[in-house]
Every structure is written in structure tokens, then in C-alpha cells.
Amino acid sequence: MIIRKALDSDLDDVLSIERAAFGSGDGAEIVQTLLGDDSAKPIVSLLAFQENKAVGHILFSRASLKPDAPLSISILGPLAVLPDFQKQGIGGKLIEKGLDILSTSGVDVVFVLGHPTYYPRHGFKPAGILGFEPSYPIPEKNADAWMVQELSPGIIGNFRGKVICADSLDDPKYWRE
Ligand SMILES: CC(C)(COP(=O)(O)OP(=O)(O)OC[C@H]1O[C@@H](n2cnc3c(N)ncnc32)[C@H](O)[C@@H]1OP(=O)(O)O)[C@@H](O)C(=O)NCCC(=O)NCCS
């Protein structure tokens, strides 16, 4: 499998993976809105290929903390793998590669709102009890779906606050799990 940064010319592949994986336009809509949003940059958008076919996509966008903190912060999402290619480790490899790139580029901490039994396999842990509030309140029963992973040591425990997402994600419809 090859994973590389998604190019502008890959947009059709990216959107069709998102639509097929989510079974709706939700993932594709989030990707399109984030790609056009300056407040989301820097964005890391990666495509996974098997035998020259694009089969998986992941995107990370910029976030910040309130009160303001001297941290470089990213939010993971969406992540999508074509249904016929799921359960082969592609999602996991996209997460690992993305975290590697973010770490190398100086990102300190990454958040995700997602499946609470999936992301802990890749180092994420519940963020609420560690003092990181999501951009929008999440129902108590889904609290574990809001997760964090530090890429630089010493973030968890020393910082807390509300995570402010890119402007285009600042809509309650994107904050349901
Ligand atoms: C979630 C998703 C990206 C995982 O991709 P993948 O390439 O199949 O993931 P991996 O192969 O790395 O891991 C597969 C494991 O994750 C598990 N998994 C998949 N979706 C899961 C979910 N919603 N909750 C918990 N575990 C899940 C699988 O059951 C499998 O478990 P196993 O290893 O015990 O068999 C993919 O299923 C997908 O595109 N789903 C639809 C879109 C989506 O929900 N995106 C994530 C939004 S948070």
C-alpha cells in the first residue's frame, strides 16, 4: 500500500471514497468545506492506494485552544476507507502516517470525535476527563467519543480548555457522534 499527500487533482477520488464510506454526503461535504477554509490550514490530507486505486482518505485540520495556549493543534476527520477495502489495516495506517507527518511538522496535540473503541487502538484517549472541552457539547453518553493524543510530551496535564475548530467546522451538525 502507498500513502501520499492528496493533490488538488485527486479531489474526485477523495470525495468518492468519502461518499462510499459514509453512505451519505457527510464526509465529502466536510472535506470540501475544510479545503476551502483558510482557518483550517495547515491541512494534512492523505490518500491510500492499493494497486493504483485510491481506497482510503484521511484529513487533519488546524484547531486552537481557548484560553489561548502556545500549542500547535490539529483535529482528525474525516477518515474513510472504501467498504470493500475495510478491515485490512488501511484506516490504521492512514492514522499512523498522518500522526507521523503532524509530529514532524511540530504539531503538539491531536483531537478526534469518533468511534470510542477504534481510535484508542491508535493512541487516543478520552479528552473530556483530561480537561479538553469539545467545540460543541457532546451528550454525556457519548463523552468517550471525544479523544486526544499528545505528540509532544507534557501537554496532557499541563494544558486544558476548549478546543476551537476551523470556522467551517464550527457548526453543531458536525459535532454529533
Ligand atoms: C472506520 C474506518 C475508517 C476504519 O477503516 P479500516 O481500514 O477498516 O480500519 P482498520 O482496518 O485499521 O481497522 C479495522 C478494525 O476497526 C474496527 N472498526 C471499524 N469501524 C469501527 C467502528 N465504527 N467502531 C469500532 N470499531 C470499528 C473493525 O471492526 C476492525 O476491527 P478488527 O481489527 O477487530 O477486525 C472504516 O470502517 C470506515 O471508513 N467507516 C465509515 C466511515 C467512518 O465511520 N469513519 C470514521 C468516522 S469517526
The ligand as an SDF file (V2000), in Angstrom:
LIG
                    3D

 48 50  0  0  0  0  0  0  0  0999 V2000
  -13.7030    3.4750   10.4450 C   0  0  0  0  0  0  0  0  0  0  0  0
  -12.9340    3.0880    9.1920 C   0  0  0  0  0  0  0  0  0  0  0  0
  -12.1940    4.2990    8.6440 C   0  0  0  0  0  0  0  0  0  0  0  0
  -11.9190    2.0070    9.5760 C   0  0  0  0  0  0  0  0  0  0  0  0
  -11.1290    1.7210    8.4260 O   0  0  0  0  0  0  0  0  0  0  0  0
  -10.4360    0.2850    8.2640 P   0  0  0  0  0  0  0  0  0  0  0  0
   -9.4280    0.3870    7.1950 O   0  0  0  0  0  0  0  0  0  0  0  0
  -11.4820   -0.7660    8.1200 O   0  0  0  0  0  0  0  0  0  0  0  0
   -9.7350    0.1540    9.6950 O   0  0  0  0  0  0  0  0  0  0  0  0
   -8.6370   -0.8720   10.1550 P   0  0  0  0  0  0  0  0  0  0  0  0
   -8.5210   -1.9830    9.1470 O   0  0  0  0  0  0  0  0  0  0  0  0
   -7.4340   -0.1160   10.5220 O   0  0  0  0  0  0  0  0  0  0  0  0
   -9.2770   -1.4290   11.4720 O   0  0  0  0  0  0  0  0  0  0  0  0
  -10.3510   -2.3240   11.3780 C   0  0  0  0  0  0  0  0  0  0  0  0
  -10.9260   -2.5760   12.7610 C   0  0  0  0  0  0  0  0  0  0  0  0
  -11.6480   -1.4110   13.1680 O   0  0  0  0  0  0  0  0  0  0  0  0
  -12.9360   -1.8070   13.5700 C   0  0  0  0  0  0  0  0  0  0  0  0
  -13.9000   -0.7670   13.3330 N   0  0  0  0  0  0  0  0  0  0  0  0
  -14.3290   -0.3040   12.1500 C   0  0  0  0  0  0  0  0  0  0  0  0
  -15.3160    0.6000   12.3390 N   0  0  0  0  0  0  0  0  0  0  0  0
  -15.4840    0.6740   13.6780 C   0  0  0  0  0  0  0  0  0  0  0  0
  -16.3800    1.4050   14.4960 C   0  0  0  0  0  0  0  0  0  0  0  0
  -17.3110    2.1830   13.9760 N   0  0  0  0  0  0  0  0  0  0  0  0
  -16.2690    1.2780   15.8390 N   0  0  0  0  0  0  0  0  0  0  0  0
  -15.3690    0.4270   16.3810 C   0  0  0  0  0  0  0  0  0  0  0  0
  -14.5010   -0.3200   15.6460 N   0  0  0  0  0  0  0  0  0  0  0  0
  -14.5840   -0.1870   14.3090 C   0  0  0  0  0  0  0  0  0  0  0  0
  -13.2310   -3.0230   12.7220 C   0  0  0  0  0  0  0  0  0  0  0  0
  -14.2570   -3.7970   13.2970 O   0  0  0  0  0  0  0  0  0  0  0  0
  -11.9030   -3.7480   12.7220 C   0  0  0  0  0  0  0  0  0  0  0  0
  -11.7570   -4.4760   13.9090 O   0  0  0  0  0  0  0  0  0  0  0  0
  -10.9100   -5.8410   13.9410 P   0  0  0  0  0  0  0  0  0  0  0  0
   -9.4810   -5.4360   13.6560 O   0  0  0  0  0  0  0  0  0  0  0  0
  -11.0810   -6.3140   15.3480 O   0  0  0  0  0  0  0  0  0  0  0  0
  -11.4970   -6.6980   12.8910 O   0  0  0  0  0  0  0  0  0  0  0  0
  -13.8570    2.4910    8.1110 C   0  0  0  0  0  0  0  0  0  0  0  0
  -14.6010    1.4430    8.6870 O   0  0  0  0  0  0  0  0  0  0  0  0
  -14.8020    3.4980    7.5020 C   0  0  0  0  0  0  0  0  0  0  0  0
  -14.4800    4.1440    6.5100 O   0  0  0  0  0  0  0  0  0  0  0  0
  -16.0210    3.6150    8.0770 N   0  0  0  0  0  0  0  0  0  0  0  0
  -17.0360    4.5160    7.5570 C   0  0  0  0  0  0  0  0  0  0  0  0
  -16.6810    5.9570    7.8150 C   0  0  0  0  0  0  0  0  0  0  0  0
  -16.3970    6.2200    9.2750 C   0  0  0  0  0  0  0  0  0  0  0  0
  -17.1550    5.8250   10.1560 O   0  0  0  0  0  0  0  0  0  0  0  0
  -15.2780    6.9450    9.5140 N   0  0  0  0  0  0  0  0  0  0  0  0
  -14.7880    7.2310   10.8390 C   0  0  0  0  0  0  0  0  0  0  0  0
  -15.5050    8.3810   11.4140 C   0  0  0  0  0  0  0  0  0  0  0  0
  -15.0090    8.6100   13.0960 S   0  0  0  0  0  0  0  0  0  0  0  0
  1  2  1  0
  2  3  1  0
  2  4  1  0
  2 36  1  0
  4  5  1  0
  5  6  1  0
  6  7  2  0
  6  8  1  0
  6  9  1  0
  9 10  1  0
 10 11  2  0
 10 12  1  0
 10 13  1  0
 13 14  1  0
 14 15  1  0
 15 16  1  0
 15 30  1  0
 16 17  1  0
 17 18  1  0
 17 28  1  0
 18 19  1  0
 18 27  1  0
 19 20  2  0
 20 21  1  0
 21 22  1  0
 21 27  2  0
 22 23  1  0
 22 24  2  0
 24 25  1  0
 25 26  2  0
 26 27  1  0
 28 29  1  0
 28 30  1  0
 30 31  1  0
 31 32  1  0
 32 33  2  0
 32 34  1  0
 32 35  1  0
 36 37  1  0
 36 38  1  0
 38 39  2  0
 38 40  1  0
 40 41  1  0
 41 42  1  0
 42 43  1  0
 43 44  2  0
 43 45  1  0
 45 46  1  0
 46 47  1  0
 47 48  1  0
M  END
$$$$
